[in-house]
Amino acid sequence: MSRKMLLVAAALLCGACAAPAPKPQGTGTQSAAVADAQRRKDKVVCRMERATGSNIAERVCRPEGADTRDQQELQDRLLQMRSLQNRTGG
């Protein structure tokens, strides 16, 4: 009986560790941004991207220049984090 309970508990613990399915990248705000760019007659750039740890690429479309803005914002955040870390001595 205790062996059965142990197996059931182990199965439940393993099931609880399963990661939820990732959301598709081509939905939500990206689609809205692409639709807005198309309405304004801006150029839309599409490319195949793979999520980290995945070998399956999917098509992602963004308004032209969105990648550059995203990269600049990321760079700014990293610099802020580094300067904060240097001030706190971490």
Secondary structure, DSSP 8 states (H G I E B T S, - for coil): -HHHHHHHHHHHHHHHT-------TTSTHHHHHHHHHHHTT--EEEEEEE-TT---EEEEEEETTHHHHHHHHHHHHHHHHHHHHHHHT-
